[in-house]
Amino acid sequence: MPHRWPSEPLIRVELDVVDRACRACGRRMHVCDHRRHPIYTLDGPRLLVNRLVHCPDSHCAGHQYTVSPEAEAAIALPRSIIGWDLFCWIGHRRFARHWSVPQIRAELLDSRQIVLSDDALEDVVRNYQCMLAARQQDPKVLADEYAAVDQLRLTIDGLQPEKGHETLYVVRELTLKRVWFAEALVSSSADEVRRLIAEARVWAERLGKPVAAWVSDKQDAFLTAIAAEFPGIPHHFCQNHFLRDVAKPVLELDSHAKVQMRSKVRGLRAIEREALADGVATTTAIPPEVNHPEVTPAIPDEPIPRQPPATDASAVVLDYCTAIKGILNDDQGGPLHPPGLRMSAALEEVQQSLERNLQAKKGGTLKSNCSVWRGASTGD
């Protein structure tokens, strides 16, 4: 289906062949046709008008072939409606800023009035990804990147999106944190994994750099393949997998401790009801001349010195209850920051705060409610 271009005329960019000499006979080639190539750029839509030339001698071998302007390839891909500048803009947003295709489409429409479908943008993203992978694997570019590196440290790991899907295995170099290559494997057998390890050995030999160590999660397939392709090279355990395995019993104990703490801290709802009831009773006891603004109080002859406002005991108790609920609902964290330990420390701080309030000689509802909450939180 043809693309719908803007109704206003496109800016013409005429392109010509640089060298008009025929490669077969040396005669000057003549213009035989024009090819119009509309594209989108960051500066707006453009119409590339390519002058096609061929040898005027019908008996020359160059007469059968047309020559296109060389500058067209520097502006846009062949048969593409995207210029190189817009092509790079889309690729940068997708892979550097992790924008989604609908987000890129909306931004192009809002800021540059470029209308592209999701399918067209997905084709651009695939082409960009292929070019990026080709550049990452270019031997000359790779040799220039590793010119100052003395030793290589390699790692391999697999990621399976869902059970039953292909597993994507990625081989990376840790010194420069660079992905060397990746391949999706249907089978995770030792032979398939060894083929990837052998490919990594070819890459290392091409760079002429020694491999100092391998890092993986020590699956059996990794152990046998690395030992066979890199004999004598140290094979270390991945720190992330190591901590995750060590943390399993720690997280189980931490979860059990959270259950016990939640079972001891109970009765919050009853305390909230009592605090709310006390607040309602206090509001009802306010004199009517304060509750009704139409009643103007008598102005005394001498000014009354300002007194600090009285503490609302019910509000303080409700704040304590809200803080406790937030502590009990905190489940974020990992093996290095167990939520159970944080819960225990936070509850201890609340307990100390309550003790300080109880020891203060303030009396009243606050002291009564704090005593009730302390008994509820400790299970007394």
C-alpha positions, -999 to 999 in steps of 0.1 A, spaced: 0 0 0 15 34 -10 25 58 18 4 90 22 27 120 19 19 155 31 -3 175 7 21 204 4 50 201 -22 81 183 -10 114 200 -10 134 187 -40 169 176 -37 185 168 -71 213 143 -71 237 136 -100 264 110 -107 299 123 -97 319 105 -124 301 106 -158 328 86 -176 317 52 -188 337 24 -172 337 3 -204 346 28 -231 353 61 -213 327 82 -231 306 107 -211 273 91 -200 240 108 -207 209 112 -185 184 85 -195 158 87 -167 149 101 -133 140 82 -101 121 101 -75 126 89 -39 105 107 -12 119 104 24 113 118 59 142 136 76 145 155 109 143 187 89 111 177 72 100 156 41 123 157 11 120 144 -25 153 130 -38 154 133 -76 181 110 -89 194 115 -124 201 80 -139 228 79 -166 241 53 -191 265 52 -220 251 67 -252 268 42 -274 243 14 -281 272 -10 -290 290 -4 -256 285 -28 -228 278 1 -204 247 11 -225 226 -17 -209 231 -6 -173 221 26 -156 242 43 -130 226 59 -99 239 89 -80 263 79 -52 249 106 -28 216 88 -25 230 61 -3 245 87 20 211 102 26 188 72 30 186 35 26 175 21 -8 137 18 -11 133 34 24 111 64 33 134 72 63 166 93 60 197 83 79 193 111 105 157 100 113 169 64 112 195 70 139 170 91 159 146 62 161 173 37 169 187 58 197 153 63 213 145 26 211 178 11 223 194 39 244 163 54 260 142 22 258 112 39 242 84 17 230 73 18 193 39 35 202 58 61 222 82 68 193 53 70 169 34 95 191 66 116 195 72 118 158 36 128 152 35 154 179 69 171 175 77 166 138 43 158 121 57 125 107 30 99 103 44 63 104 27 31 113 38 7 139 48 -18 112 70 7 95 87 17 128 93 -20 137 110 -25 103 133 5 111 141 -9 145 149 -44 130 172 -28 105 189 -7 131 194 -37 153 210 -57 125 234 -29 117 243 -24 153 250 -61 157 271 -61 125 291 -32 138 296 -47 172 310 -79 155 332 -61 130 368 -75 135 385 -41 129 362 -22 152 366 -49 179 404 -49 175 405 -11 180 383 -13 211 406 -40 227 439 -24 217 446 -13 253 432 -45 270 458 -70 282 435 -99 292 400 -110 285 374 -121 311 344 -138 295 310 -148 308 280 -167 294 245 -169 307 211 -179 293 177 -163 295 144 -181 288 114 -157 284 89 -184 293 89 -222 298 91 -240 265 106 -210 246 140 -208 231 168 -198 256 189 -168 245 226 -174 254 247 -143 256 285 -142 256 300 -110 271 335 -96 279 336 -82 314 367 -58 310 349 -35 286 314 -48 295 308 -55 258 284 -81 244 303 -103 219 274 -123 204 241 -139 213 222 -169 199 188 -185 208 191 -222 212 162 -246 212 182 -272 231 206 -265 260 226 -296 254 263 -298 260 271 -299 223 251 -268 215 266 -249 244 301 -260 235 296 -246 200 291 -212 216 322 -216 238 342 -226 207 330 -194 189 342 -173 219 376 -190 216 377 -180 179 369 -144 189 397 -144 215 422 -158 190 412 -132 164 420 -105 189 452 -121 200 444 -116 237 447 -142 264 416 -152 284 422 -147 321 390 -162 335 355 -174 327 324 -165 349 291 -183 348 265 -200 370 284 -233 367 258 -253 349 271 -287 339 271 -278 302 291 -247 309 316 -266 331 323 -293 305 324 -269 275 347 -243 291 370 -271 304 373 -286 269 378 -253 249 398 -234 275 419 -259 294 436 -245 325 416 -213 325 400 -204 359 362 -208 360 346 -185 386 311 -186 400 289 -156 391 285 -134 422 248 -127 415 240 -165 413 262 -171 444 243 -145 465 210 -158 453 217 -193 463 231 -183 496 202 -160 503 175 -187 499 177 -199 536 182 -163 548 150 -151 530 131 -181 544 141 -172 580 134 -136 573 99 -144 560 92 -165 591 103 -136 614 79 -112 596 50 -136 602 58 -137 639 61 -99 642 28 -94 624 11 -118 648 23 -99 678 14 -65 665 -24 -66 665 -54 -47 677 -46 -15 656 -81 -12 643 -96 -12 678 -72 15 689 -81 36 658 -118 33 666 -111 44 702 -90 74 691 -116 84 666 -143 82 693 -123 104 716 -118 129 688 -155 131 682 -163 135 719 -137 163 722 -152 181 692 -187 179 707 -175 194 740 -163 226 723 -184 256 734 -211 267 709 -197 302 705 -165 287 690 -183 263 667 -206 290 653 -188 319 636 -219 341 637 -215 344 675 -190 372 681 -171 366 714 -166 395 738 -134 414 733 -116 419 767 -102 452 777 -67 439 780 -50 416 754 -47 380 763 -11 365 759 -9 338 732 -7 302 745 8 273 726 -19 251 710 -29 220 730 -17 186 716 -44 166 699 -39 132 716 -62 113 692 -43 126 661 -10 115 676 -24 80 683 -37 78 647 -3 88 634 13 60 653 -12 35 639 -5 48 603 32 44 609 28 9 622 7 -1 591 34 12 568 60 -8 586 40 -40 585 33 -37 548 70 -31 538 80 -61 517 106 -45 495 143 -55 496 165 -84 488 190 -108 505 213 -79 513 185 -58 528 160 -83 543 126 -66 550 122 -85 582 153 -69 597 141 -34 587 106 -42 601 122 -52 635 143 -21 636 114 2 628 91 -14 653 118 -10 679 120 27 671 82 30 675 84 11 708 111 35 721 90 65 710 60 52 729 81 46 760 93 82 759 57 94 757 46 72 786 74 84 808 66 121 800 43 136 827 15 146 803 -12 122 813 -46 124 795 -58 104 765 -24 102 749 -10 83 778 -40 60 781 -40 52 744 -3 46 743 -6 22 771 -33 3 753 -13 2 721 18 -11 739 -2 -39 754 -16 -48 720 17 -46 702 35 -69 727 6 -94 729 -1 -87 766 
